Every structure is written in structure tokens, then in C-alpha cells.
Amino acid sequence: MTELPKTFDPAAIEQRWYAHWEEQGLFRPDRPGAEPWTIVNPPPNVTGSLHIGHALDNTLQDILTRHARLKGKDAMWVVGTDHAGIATQMVVERQLNAAGSKRTDFTRDEFIDKVWAWKAESGGQITGQLRRLGCSMDWSNERFTMDEGFSRAVLKVFVELHRQGLLYRDKRLVNWDPGLGTAISDLEVETREIKGHFWHIRYPLEDGSGFIEVATTRPETMLADMAVAVNPTDERYTALVGKRVRLPITGRLIPIVADEHADPALGSGAVKITPGHDFNDFEVGKRAGMKAGEMLNMLDAKANVVQTSDGLIPTDLLGLSTAEARKAVVARLKADGVLIPHVDKEGAEHDAEPRIIQTPYGDRSGVVIEPWLTDQWYVDAKTLAAPAIEAVQTGAIRLVPKTWEKTFFNWMENIQPWCVSRQLWWGHQIPAWFAEDGRIFVAQTEEDARAEAGQGVTLTRDPDVLDTWFSSALWPFATMGWPHEGEWQRRYPNDVLISGFDILFFWDARMMMQGLHFLHDVPFRTLYLHGLVRAADGAKMSKSKGNTVDPLGLIDRYGADALRFFMAAMESQGRDIKMDEKRVEGYRNFATKLWNACRFAQANGIGGSTTLEPPAATHAVNQWILAETVRTVQAVDLALGEYRFDAAANAIYQFVWSRFCDWYLELIKGQIDDETKAVAGWVLDQILVILHPFMPFVTEELWHGLASRDHDLIVAHWPMPDARALDPEAEREIDWLIRLVSDIRTARTELNVPPGARLPLHVRDAGEGTTARLARQQPALARLARVDMTDGDVAAGGAAQVVVDEATFVLPLAGVIDLDAERTRLTKAIAAAEKERDALGGRLSNPSFVERAKPEAVEKAKADHADKMAEAARLHAALGRLG
């Protein structure tokens, strides 16, 4: 036993214990015969740093991993990072730019060498930060989505899917980022509300008999219009369907088609169709019989105007940016007399109607995203989605919380082809080679592709790379050696995956698809989806708002244990968490309270237990705390089994703070015999074990502080005490004592009895059981409630009365407090509390307030109203006690 310092200092112990655990290989103890338990971390970007969402996600994973390890399982938490194609290439390009060079100054191979050099020097920041959080990951098997073994798995999957007809090359619209020069996923698109306009244009009918009016937020794209659509039920245009209009500026003749995409109630009911530059228009064009290869394209990779295949765009518009083209097109339309002015409320005319436009931006480049028609590689996601849908329907994969199932099914049942190619240099280069005659050869190596092409055929490799989500979809099995022999044969499926709900479709669902397709089984049995960590006011955190929270700063101030416990206690089945630094501080205080309890134990000869089973106990207080311990262990086990992290954390908190520290240690003071030492030491050990998954650092320090151990806490045994040997009557007796002491303390406080005053205590109507309990517990009652048992009648004058079960406990107060003054004080306090209560009640009963006030204001009013109601009730009870 080592004497604990007076003050709990998280910084003094965290780095020391983490280094010890990792050096000793305790994150993956040698348990070859034990039941395997496996979880994989969502691989953070290699460019990333720990943010508050990572802190939540990884805390929850670590709790489950440490719990499984303590249960004796061969627990493995797979760790690694994602190569983050776009983000990493941007970081390295910025470094080159700062040095006066650019990517294109180098060959592709030279640039990739520079990326690898950057990774070796700077790419491990987040892994060091995960260590600070206390994550017990298997660092000895750390993986990277571009390492050699993982890359082989990626190429194999690509080739196999292509051979099976589930991966193909196609011309479709993509989210094109002109700043980065690549297609990007929906996840990388950020929609912003921008002040824009709605222009109304006359498109003349070919026969000169009139015109049809269209409205658009992007007049520049009319240069590539291929149709005008009207709703088939719109009688205004029935006679026009099948006719053609002559497009202003270009003179292109385009048809009027019937399609339900056109909304008769929106604008004129007629919409321009630009299938090469709008996702909805692309589908309309396909339904109208247009082939993707025939759709007109008016933009290059930098979003500048280029000539369409029919050559009809005026040459002075070529080379303009979309913003410049918009101004030029509007000026021409106005000059040609086909722009319909907008008349405002004051009767003034304007070129366009002001509108708020939902505009897509690249989350990294910050430029407007263009729907762009280009050749890309696609996965037949609809075919791969079917087994994943069935897995969730049948319960082979359990979604927690279950409320996410509806969203999951809706997205999966309407899934679109998945674009998996990116126009970057950093990433898995697509294993496809093009021949000059247009043939494409897909193979794992260039040698295989040449063998398939035959002699004399010149091959050029596709320069594109794969979307990072394609490779990370293989994470549950490629990290463990698939397709060769390896851990995956024992550890697939994984037990659980913990993920933010925001990547349910970008990562989680794709792991389901690939795992079911290639390994014919689900990748994980349970998928737990947690919410977001929001600012204290409930707003979403963002750098632009300046309301982000640095988890490393919180760790510096309060310790990793406090932050982890906060995350667990606030995580309630996927609901968003409001950041509350005061609560983090409160959980640091919780760790301090446990620290001081252990120091008290040391000072009284209480050390660590020598047995796994609870020691024998004859004292009621010891039997009671043993029973409380058993119930807490059961509650934590049940809560973690149901992924109720908040319930597990709160069960531990209430037991440690209230039952053990506030009551048990107070009850045993002055009577710590050998039995009590053994019981208290055993209970403390159980506390340290069940708290360890939540607060690993302080518990490990205390574990070794209480006794000389032959093993670390991280690999201790999870408690499995037998509740059958406990005495229910002893539990009832201590619960009765706690209620009696609590009620007496409450009465003393409410009636302003001086804390040091000792009061006589008279008992009325006590039964035999209560009388016997009073005899046994009289020393504890006298010490904790500061009362002295007294026989005889109660003296005349005011007295407080406390009723517990059948007995009434009377506390004479004459001479202790000024009874009349106390009655006056309580009466005034009751009036004040009731006045505030009624005022708040009136506000809440006013529909105008409830409907118009901010939700947070209404919630605060409800909380304040409940507080004042409770305060008034307490004061009434206190006045009633005076008799």
C-alpha cells in the first residue's frame, strides 16, 4: 500500500499509466483461449486532430472495450487512420505552395513520395491525442487505409466487383468541385442559404405563335438547355407538348416534354431542362429518351464556359466563369426583349425576383459545387444494398436506437449508383487500363491487364483514385488480414460498431454491403449510433460560429477521466449532448471524492481485498453495503448490455457518491473492526473495477494505492458477487436509518436549527421492530443526526415532528430557536415562493407566450415553475412541523 497524495492531480498520473499499459501490451492481453470480442474504430483522417465528436465516439468505444476485457474476453479494439484523399492532398499542396512550388511541378510518383514523407512526420497527431483520452486501442496492430496489405484488399474488391458486373464505368452527373478539380461525395457538400434571384424568360415557340415562360435561378445554364418540361396534368400546356421552342441566344430548337417534375403551382409551371448541369434535369432527360452521351455540357473542370457539342454558344461567352456568364446572359436576354421583369410591391421593375437559394459548396474548397456530366466509376449500390436491408429487417444487425431503422430503410431502398472515382493523385489508383480502341482492362496488376489485352496493345492506366469511403468500407475485415488467413477468420463479424449517425450511409451501410457480399455475413452484430455534441445553448458547433470546444483543453483543466465520465453520463441512446463544462468540473470533483474516500480507507487500515467473493458480514451496515454493491454491478451490466451509457454511469455515480461515501463511510466511523475493514476494502475494489471503463486513470492509481497487486486493474476480474447470501432485513434496517437521519437533517435545516446544536429526540408509537432498530443504531443516529434519545413527555412549546414508517419522532425546539420568528420567516417565504409560482404558472398558461417564445425560454419557465412549487411545498411542511 502506497500512501496517496492529499490532492488528486490528473495530470500527474495519466501519462504515466497510459505509457505503462501500452508498454506492457495490456490493451491486447494474451488470451488465445478466451472468447473473442472485437470492435473497430471509425478511422479518423490522418490529417485530423481530436475534436469533441471524436472524444464522445472513442469514449463510448473504450468503455465497451475495457468492460469486455474485464469480463475476461480477448478484447481487441482495431485502430487506424484513413488516408483522407482530398484532405491530405490539400495539406501537402499547401506546404508546396508555401515553399514556392506546386503539385504539377512534380511527377505523380514524386508528389506521392512527398505525401508519405508528410505522413511519417506529421500524420500521427490524432493518434497521440487518442492516447491522451485513454483509448485502450491495439496499437501494436495499427492500420492505415493505404498500407500494403489493406491496399491489396481494396484492389481485389474493385476487380471482383467489376468481374461480377457490380462495378462499371458510366457517364453521369456528379458533384464537381471546380476548386479541387474532382468529383466529391454528398458528405463533402455543404449547403448554404444565399441571397439570389429568380429570372423569368420567354422561350419563343418554333412556329412563331407565341412563347412559353420559364423561371430559373441559374440563367447562364440555358446555354445548354435541351428541353422545357410541363406537368402532364397541366391543361394550360397540353396542346404544346411535343412542340419545340427556339432557345434565346443559341437558337437551339428544343422540345416541350411532359414530366411530373414540373410543378404546376410553382412559377409558370414550365421549367427549363439542362440535363448536363442539374441532377433533377438529368433524370427528366433520361425519361425523355436522352442518352447521357448526348447531353450537352457547357462547363470545363474549372467551371468556365466551353462550347457545346452543337457549337451554338456565341464565342464571346466562351471562357467566362459562371458568375460572369450569368451577367452576360441576363444582359443579352434583356436586350433581346425576352427577359420578363419582376414588379415589386411598390410597382418598380427589376430584372429578377429576389430569392433565398439553397446553394451547394465544397466543404474544403469553399467554392460552389457544379453538377457536371463526366465519366466515372460506379458501384451498383442497389444490388449490394438488398442483403444489408434484409440483415436489419431480420435482426442480424441490430440498430440502436431502433428509431434509426426507418431512416436506414428509406435511404437504402432508394439508393443511387455510388460514384467511387476521384480525380486526385493521392489514394488507391484505380486498377483499370485503357486501350487506344476504347477497351478497358480491369486487373489487380498491370501485368495481368497486359496479359488480358494481348501483345501489341498500348495500355494507359486510369489516373483517377478511389473514393476513401470505398476503402474504409472494408475496415472490419481488411484490417485483420483478409483475404489471406488472419484474425478476420476468428473475429468477423465484429461484436459492435459505434458511429455518429451522420456517417450511417457513407460508411456504416457500405461496410454492411461489402461485408455481406464478400464474407457472406454481417460486419457487426450491433450498430450503435450516437448523437452530436452541441454547444451549451443547443446550437451546432462550428468554427465559423466560434462555439467549438477543444477536448484537449478540457483534459488539461479537469483530466481525461472527468471528460470521459461526462460523455458517458450525457449519452442517452443517440440524443444530442449539450456541452456543459460545469458538469465536466463536477465529475472531476466526483473523482476527487473517491480519491478522498480511499485516503480515509488508508488512514483507517482499510486496503485492497484479497478475495473475489464478498467477505462474510454480520453487521447490518456491512450487509447493506454488500447488497448495494451487488445491485450496482447488476445495474451497470444490464445498462451496458442495452447500450445505456447514461444509466450505467449514473448507477455508478449514485452508488459511489451517495451510498458509499456519504452514508457507508459515515456509518462505520468509530466502529471499524476487522469485518468492516474486509468489507470496505472489498467494496472499494468493486467500485474501482466497475468505474474503470469510465475513469481508467484514477481507478488504476487507486487500485495500486490501496494494496500491493500482482496485476493491473485494466486486466482485473469484473465482479460477479452472489446476492443470495445477503440479509434483506439488514438492508431494510440501514435504509430505515438513512431515511430517519435524512428527515431529521432536513427538518433541522428548514427550521434554521444551528448545525452544532444537539436536540433531544422523543419517539411515539414505535413498534417492536423500530424499537429494536433504535437500540441497535442509537450510536449512529446520535452521531449523524446530532440527537439524544430521551424518555418522558415532550416539554411544552414548539417541536418539529418527523414521521418514518409507523413512528413519530419529536424534536423539541424551545430554547433552541426563536419559534415565533421562525414561523414569521417561514410564512413570508411561503408567500414569496407562491407568488413566483403563480406568476410563472400564469405565463405558462398564456398561449401567446408558449407559442411565440423561444423553446429554451419556455423550458426555463417550466423548470422555474416546478422549482417554486417544490419550494412552497417544502416550506409548508417545515411550518407544519412546528406544530
N, C-alpha and C positions, 0 to 999 in steps of 0.2 A: 504494500500500500504506500503510495506516494502522496504526501500532503499537498492538497490542491491550493493554488494561489487564492488570495482573498477575492480577487477580481477576475471575472470571466472576460477574457480578451480573445475574440475570434481570430484575429489576425495572427496571434502567436501560435495557434495550433493548426490552422487549415493547411498551409503549405507543407508543414512537417508531416501530417498524417497522409496527405494525398501522395506525396513522394514515397512514403513507406509502403502504402498499399500497392502502388504501381511497381515499385522495385521488387516487392515480394511476389508479384504475379497473382494477387488476390482478387483481381477483377475477373479472373477466369481460373478459379481453383481447380486443381487436378481431381476431377470426379468422373472418370470414364464410365463407371458403372451406374451413375446416378441418372435419374430421369432428365432428359434434355429439356431446356427451356430457352427459347430464342426470341429476340426482338431486334429489329434493325432500326437505326436512326434515319429519319429523313435527311439525306446527306446535304449539309449546308454548302453554299457556294464557296469555292476555295478562295474567292475574293472577299468573303464576308467577315463580319465581326458580330459578336454576340449582341442581339437586341432582346427586348423584353419578351417577344414571342418565342424566341429560342429558349429563353430561361424557363418559360412555362412548359413548353413541349418536352424539353430534356429533363426537367424536374420530374414530371409525371412518369417518363420512361425509367428514370433512375429509381424512383420509389418501387415500381413493379419489379425491376431487376434485383434490387437489394432484398426485397421481400422474398423473391423466388430463391435467391442464393441462401438466405437464412433458413428457408424451408428445406434445404439440403439438395436442391436441384442443381444440375450442371448448367447454371445460368450463363448465357452468352449474349452480350449486347454488341451487335456489329456496328462498327464506327467507320466513318469515311467521309470524304468530301466529293462534291460534284465539280467537274471541270468547268462548268458555267461558261459555255462557249462565248456568248456575246459579252458578258461582264468581264471575263478575263482578257479577251482580245482588246476591249476598250482600255483596260488598265495599262496593258503593255504598250498599246499605241500612244496613250497619253505620255508615258515615260519617254518613248521615242521622240514625240513631238517636242517635249521639254528639252531634249538634247539636240534639237535642230534637224531631226530626220523623220521619216515616215515609213509606214509599213511597206509601201511599194518600192522603197529603196533597196529592199532585200528580196531574196528568193523566198518562196513559201517555206522551204526547209530551214532557211536561216532565221526566219521570223519565229517559227515553231520552237527552234532551239532557244530563242530569247524568252519565249513563254515558259519553257521548262526551267530556265535559269531563274526567272522571276518566282515561280512556284517554290523552288528549292530555298530561295532567300526569304520570301515574304508570304508564301501561301499557307502558312500554318498558324496564323493569328487566332482564328476561331477555335482551333483545337486546344490551344493553350487556355483560352477563355472558358471552354467547356470543363477543363480540369479545375479551374477556379470555382466553378459552380458545384463541383464534387461529383461529376458524372463518372460512374464506375464502368466505363467502356473498355472493351477488349483491345487496348491499344497495340498489343503485340500482333494483331491481325488487321491493322488499319488498312482500309482500301481507298482507292481513287478511281473514278469512272474512266480514267484514261490509262490505268496501269495495264501491263501486258496481258495478264490473264483475263481481266474484265473486257479488254478490247477484243480478244478472241471470241468471247461470248457474244458481244454486240454484232460482230461481222457474221457469225453463224446464224443468229436470229434474222438478220437482214436477208441473207441468202436463202434461208429456208422459207421465209415468208414469201419471197419473190417466186421461188420454185412452186409454191403451193397456190400461186395466183392471188395472194392476200396482200401483196405489196407491188405497186405498179407506178409508172410514170404517166402523168396526165397534165393537161393544160387547164388550170382552174384559177379562180380569183384567190389571192392570199392577202393577209395583212402585210403590206410592204412598207418598210421603214426606209425612206429616202436618205435619212441621215446616216444610217448604218449600212445601207445597201444590201439588206437581206429581208427575207420573209421572217415574221415573228409570230408567236402564238398569241391566242386571245389573252392569256395571262399577262403578257407583256404590253398589252394595250390599256392605256388609262384614258377613260372618257371624262372630258371636261365640258362644262357649260360655257359656251362662248357667245358673245353678242354677235349675231349675224343678221341675214336678211332673207326674205322670200321674194324672188323675182317672178313676175307673170309675163309670159311671152306668147305671142300669136304665131302658130305654125300654120302657114297657108296650105289649103288643100291643093292637090296637084291640078285639079280641073279648074281652079280659079273661082270656085263657087263660094268660097268663104274661108274660114280658118277654124282651128281648134286651139283653145287656150290651155297652156300647161304652166305649172308653177314649179320652181326649183330653188334649192338653197345653194346649188353649185352650177351657175350658168355656163362656166367655162367647159364643163364636160359635154355640153351639147355638141361640141365639135366631133364627138364620137357617138352621138345618138344613133340608134338603129331601129327604133320603133316608138310609137306612142301607145300606151295601154289605157283602156277604159274597162270598167266593170261590165261583165256580160248582162247584168240586170239593170244597167243604167239606160233607161229608154231614150235619154237625150242623144245618145250616140249610137243607137242600134243600127241606124242606116249608114253610119260612117265606117263600121267595122269592115275591114278588107280594103278600104280605100287607102290612098297614100297622101302624105304631106310632103312639101318641099322644105327641107330644113334651112332656116335662115343661115346666112354666112357661107355655109359649104354648098348649098344647093342639092344636097343628097336627098334622094327620094326614099322615104321610109314608110312602112305600113302602119296602119292603126289596127291594133290587135285587142282581142277581148281577153282579160285576165282578172282574176279575183284580187290580185294585188292592188289594183286601183280602187280607192275608197271613194264612193260617190259623194260622201259628206265632207271630204277634205278638198279644199280649194275648188277647182273647176271640175274635179272628178276625173280629169285626164292627167296622166303622168308620163314624162319623158323616160325612155328606157335606154340606158347606157350599159349594156351587159359587160363591157370590159372594165368598168370602173365602179360598180356598185353590186354588193352581194345579192340584194333582192332582185335587181335588174338582171343579174346573171341567170337566176332561176327562171325569171319571166322569159328571157331569151331562149333558154333551153326548151321551155314549154311551147314556145312559138316555133320551134324547129331549127333554131340557130345552133350550129356546131361551135364548140369552143375555139377551134382553129380559125373560124370565120369572123369571130367577134373583133371589133375594131379596138385598137389600142392607140391612145394619143399621148402617152407619157413614157419617158425613159426612166432609168433606175434612180435618177435624181429628182424625179417628178417635174421635169421640164417638158414642154410640149414638143412632140415629134409628129412627123407626117403619118397619117393613117394609110392603110394598105391601098385605099382607093384614091389617094393623092388629092383630096378635096379641101384640105385645110389651107387657107391662104398662107403664103410663105412668110409674110411679116409677123405671123403669130408663132412661128416655129422658134424654139429655143427659149421661150418665155417660161417663167415659173408659173405655178398655178395661180398665185396671187396676182401676178402681172397679167396673165391671160384673162383672169376674171374681169379686171378693169377694161381691157381692150375689147372683150366680147360684149360687155354691157354697153360700151360706147357705140359699137357697131350696131347692136340691136336698136339702140335709141335713135341712131342716125337713120336706120332703115325703116323706122316707124312701126316696129313690131314689138317694142317693149311697152307693156301696159303699165301706166303709172299707178302708184298707190296713193290714194287720197286719205289723209289723216282726219282726225276728228274736227280740226279747225278748217278743213276744206283745202289745205295745201297739198300740192302734188310732190311725190318723191319717186325716185326710180324704183324703190323696193320697200317692202313692208318689214319693219324691224322684228326679229325673232331671236329667241334663245335657241341655239343649235347645240345638240349633243355631238361633240367633235372628238374623234379618237386621236390620241397622241402616243408616241412611243415612250414608255416609262423610263427608258435610259437616254434616248437621244433627245427627247423633248420636242420632236418635230411632228407635224401632222401625218398620220398614217394614211396611206393610199391603198384602197382595194386595187390590186394590179393583176392583170392576166399574165401568167407566166407558167413555164413548165417546171413542175416539182414532182417529188416522190411522195406517194400517198400510201397509207395503210388502210385496208378495208376494215375500218373500226366496227362497222355494223355487224359483220360476221363474228369478229372476236368478242363483241360485247354480249352476244347471246348467252354463252356459258356463264359469264360474270353475273348477268341478271338472274339466271337460274340459281346460282350459288347463294345470292342474297335471299331470293324467294324461298328457298328450301331451308335456310338457316345454316348452310355450310359455312357462310360468312355472316357473322353477327355484327350489325351496325349499332354502335352505342354513341349517342342516344338513338333510339329507334325512329325518332321523328325525321331523321335524315333519309329514311328509305324512300319516301315519296319523291324527294328531290333527285335522289340517285336514279330511280326508275325513269322519271321523266326525261332526264338528260340522256341516259343510256339508250332508251327506246327511240330517241330522236337524234342519235349521234350521227355526225357527218364524217366523211373521209378525213383522216388525220394526216396533215402535211408534216412530213418528217425531215425535209431537207432545208438547209440553211446556207446562205451564201457567205460563208466565213472561211478562214484558214485554220482556226483553232477548233479542234474537235475530231470526231471519228470520220475520216474521209469516206465518202460513200463508195462501197466496193462494186462500182459499175464502170465499164469501159465502153466508149462509143467508137464504132467503126465509121469510116467515111461514107458508107452506103446507108447509114441511119440505123443499123442494127445495134442493139445494146447487149452486152455480155455481163452478167452479174455473177461474181465468184468471190471466194474468200481471199484469193491471191491473184496477182497479175499473171502468174504462170498458168493458173487454172483457166483464166479468161483467155489467154493466148492459145492454149490447147483447144479450147472450145471454138475459137474463131478460125483456127487453121492457119497454115503458113501464108505469108504474104499479105496478111490483113493488118493495116496500121490501126492501132488502138490508142485512144486518148482517154485517160481516166477522168471521170466526173470530178470537177474541182470542189463541189459542194460537200458540206459535212452534215452529220445527223443532228437533229434537234436533241438537246440534252435530255429531254423527257423520254426520248426513245431508249437511251442507255440506262437511265435511272429506273425505268420500268422493270429492269432485270435485277434490281438490287437484292431482293430476298434470296436469290439463288446464285447469281453470278458472283456475288461477294464470297461465296463459300465453295468455289471450285467448279461449278457447273460449266461446261457439260462433261468434264472429266470426273473421276472419282474424287470425293471430297466430303466436307462436312454437310453439304446440302442433302446427302443421302440419309442423314440422321436427323437433320434439323429443318427439313422442309416437309410440311408447312411450318412457318413460324407461329408462335403462340398468339401474338397480338401485334398490332401496329397502332402507334399513336401519331396522330396527324392533325394539323389545323384543317378546319372544314374548307378553307379556301383552295386547297390542292386536292380535294376529293376526286375531281375529274382529270386533273392534269397529271397526277402521279398515282394516287391510290387505285383508281379504276383501271389505269393502264397496267399496273402490276397484276391486278386480277386477270386482265385479258391475256397478258404474256405468260403468266404462271400457269393458268389453266390450259393454255394452248400447248406449251412446251413441256410442262411437267404433269399435266393432266390432273392437277389438284390445286386447291386454293393456295394463295401465297401466305395467308394468315387466317387464323380461326376467328379473330375478333378485330374489328376496326373501331377504335375509339377516336371520335372527332371532338376536339376541344374548341372553345370559342376564342375570341380575340381579347387581348389585354388593352383596355381603353383608358383614356385619361380619367382623372377623378370626376370630371363632370359628365362622363359617358361618351365624350367625343372620340372619334377615331384618331389614333395618334398619327402624326405625320411631321416630317421635318419642316414643311412649309408653315405649319401651324405653330411650330416651336413647342409642342407639348409632348415630345418623346421623353422617355425615361431610360437612363443608362443603367442596366442591371449591375454593371461592374462598379458604378458609383454607389449603388445600394449595398453591394457586398462590402465595399470599403467602409461604409458607415455602420452597417449593422451585422455584417457577417453573412456568409452563404447560407447557413442554417436558417436564419430568420427569413431571408428571401424565399428559400425553398418552402418553408412551412406556410408562408403567406400564400404562395401559389397553390399549394395543395388545399389549404383551408378555404380558398375562394373558388376553386374549380368545382362547379356543380353541373355535371352532365352536359357539358357543351355550352353553357351560358357564358356570355362575355363577362370578363372580370374588370371591375373598376379599380384602377391603381390607387392605393391608399398607403402613403408612406408611413402614416401614424400606426397603421396595423403592422407593417413590417417592423417598426420600432417596438411595438407591443410583443411581437414574437421573439425579438432579441431579449426582452425582459423575461419572457417565458423561459428561455434558455438560462438566463441568469438565476431565475428562481430554482430551477432544477440544480444548477451548479451549487447554490447555497444550501439546498437540501442535502446534497452529497457531502458538503463540508460539515454540516450538522451531524450527518451519519458518522463521518470520520471522527469527529470530536467526541462521539459517544460510543466508540468502539464497534460501530456497525461497518462491516466490509462486504465484499462480494460473496455471493453464495457458492457453496461447494456442491450443490445438487441441482438437477434439472427439475425434479419434482418438488412441489411445495413442502416446506418443513411442517412437522407436527405443531399444532397450536391448541392451547386450552383457553387462553384469554379471549374474551369476546371481541375485543378490538382487533386482535390478530386474525381471528377467524373472519371478521368482517372485511379487513383489507385484502385477505386472500380471495374472498369471494368477489370483491370489486375488481381485483386483478384479472380473475378468470373471465368475468363478464366483459371487461375491456378488450382482452385478447380476442374473444369471440366476436365482439363488435367490429374490431379492426379487420379481422379475417373476412368477415361477411361483407364489409364495405368494400374492401379491395377486390374481392371476388366479383362484386357488382360494379366495379369501377366508380365507386362513390368516394372520390378522394377527399371531398369536404367532410363527409361523415366519418371517415377514418381519422382524419386529422383532428376533428373536433372531439371525437371519443377519447383520443389520447390526451388532448389538451385539458378537458374537463377532469379526467381521472388524475392526471399529474398535479394540476394546479389546485383543484378543489379537494378531491378525496384524499390524495396522498399528502401533499404539502400543507394545505390549510387545516385538514382535520386529523389525519392519522399521526403526523409528527407532533401536533399539539396534544393529542390524546395520550401519547405514550411518554410525554415529558415527565421526568421524575419517577418513572417505573419501567426503565429499560433493563429488563433481565435478559438472561441468555436466550430464552424463547423469542423475545421481542427482537433481539439482535439478529437472530437467524431469519425471522420472518421479514423484518425490514430490509435486510440485505438481499433476500431472495426477490422481494417485490421490486427493489431498486434495479436489480439485474433485468427483470422482465420489462421494466419501463425502458431501460436503455436499449434492449433488443427491439421492442416494437416501435420505439421512436427513431431507431437508427435509419430506416429507409427515408425518413423525412428530414432528420437532422443528423447526418452522418458524422460530422466533425466533433461536435461537443459530446456526443454519446460515446465515441471511441475514446476520447480523452478521459471521460469519467469512468468508463469501463476499466481502464488500466489504473486510474487513480484510486479506485475502491479496493483493488486486490492485485496480487501478482498472478497473471494469467498465462496459460500455456497456449493461448490462441487469441487472435484479434477478434473484436466484436463483429467485424464485417463477415466473418465465417463462423459466427456462433450459431446456436440452435434456436430456432423460433420456438417460443413456449407452447406447450400442449398440456397444461395442467388439467387434472381431473377434478371436476366440480362436485363429484358425488360425495367426497369426504368432508365437505363443508357443512357447517351447522346453521340452518336457516334462522333458528331462534336467536343466535348470537348476532346475525346480520340485522334482525329486526330490532334488537336492543340498541345497537350502535346507531342505527337510523333514527330511533326514537330519541336518543341522547342528542344527536345532531339537530333534530327539529326543535327540541326543547331549548338548547343553548342558542340556536339561531333566533328563535322567537323572543327569548329574553333579551338578547343583544339588540334586536330590532326595537323592542319596547323602550329600552334604555336610551337608544339613540333618538327615537322620535320624541321622547319626553325630556330630552336635554339633561339626562342624569349624568353627572360628572364621571368621566371614564374610570377614575380611581376609586370611586365610592363603592363600598361593599353594602349589599342590600340583604335584609332578612327575607327568607323565602318560606311562605306557608303553602301547604298543599291541601286541597279539598277534594273529596270524592275519588280518591285514588283507589284503584282495585289492588288485589294481591300482587298481580304481575308488576304493576307500576311501582308499588311499594318495594318489591324485591329489587327492581332495577335501580330505584333511588338509593337503596342501601349499597348496591354494588358500585354504582357510578358516582356516589356522592363526592369523592375527591376530585374527579374530573369536572363535575358540574360546578363545584365551588371555585375551581381554578379558572375555568373557561368563561363562566357567566358572572364571576365575582359576586356570588350569593352565598349565604349561610343558611342551611336548613334550620327552621325554627318551629318549635311546638307551640301550642296555645292559640288563643284567639288573636285575630288581627286588630291592632290598635285602631282607634277611631281616626278618621281623616282619609284623604285620598290614597288610592292604591292602584297600581297597574295590575291587570289580570291577563294571564296568558292561558289559553286552553290547548292542551295537547292530548289527543285521544279523549278518554273519559274524565281526566283530571284537570282541575283548575289550579293554576299556580299564581299566588297573590304576592305582589311586591309592594309593601307599604312605602309611601314616598314622603310622608310628613316629616319635615325637618331636613329632607334631602334636597328637595326643590321647592320653589315658591309655587304652590298649586294654583292659586288664583292667577298669578302672572302667566303660568303655563297654559291655563285654559284660555286666557285672553289671546296669547300668542297663537295658539292653535286655531282659535275661531277666526282671527284675522287672516291667517294663512289659508284656511279653507275658503274664505270669501274671495281672496285673490286668485287662488287656483281655479275656483268655479267660474269666476268672471272670465279668465282667459280661456277656459274650456268652452264656455258658452259662445264666446266671440269666434273662436275657431270653428265651432260647430255651425254657427250661422253662416260663416264664409263657405264652408263645405256644402251646405245645403242650398247655396245660391248657384243655380245652373250657369249663370253668366261667368262666375269665377271658374268653375270646374271646366267649362268648355273653352274658355279663352286664355286662361293662364297657362304658362309653360308646364309641361308634365312634372318637371322637377319641383316646381313651386307647389303644385297640388300634392305631391307626395310628401313634401316637407310639412305642409299644413296638416295632413293626416297623421304624420308621426308626432307632431307637436300636440295635436288634439288628444291622441292616445296617452301621451306623457302626462298631460294635465288631468285627464280623467283618473289615471292611476295615482297621481299625486294627491288629488282631492280624496280619493278612497283611503289612502294611507293616513292622511291627516284626520279624517273622520274616525278611523279605527283607533288612532292614538288618543283622540279626545274621549272616545268611548271607554278606553282603558282606565281613565282617571276616575270613573265612577261618579 
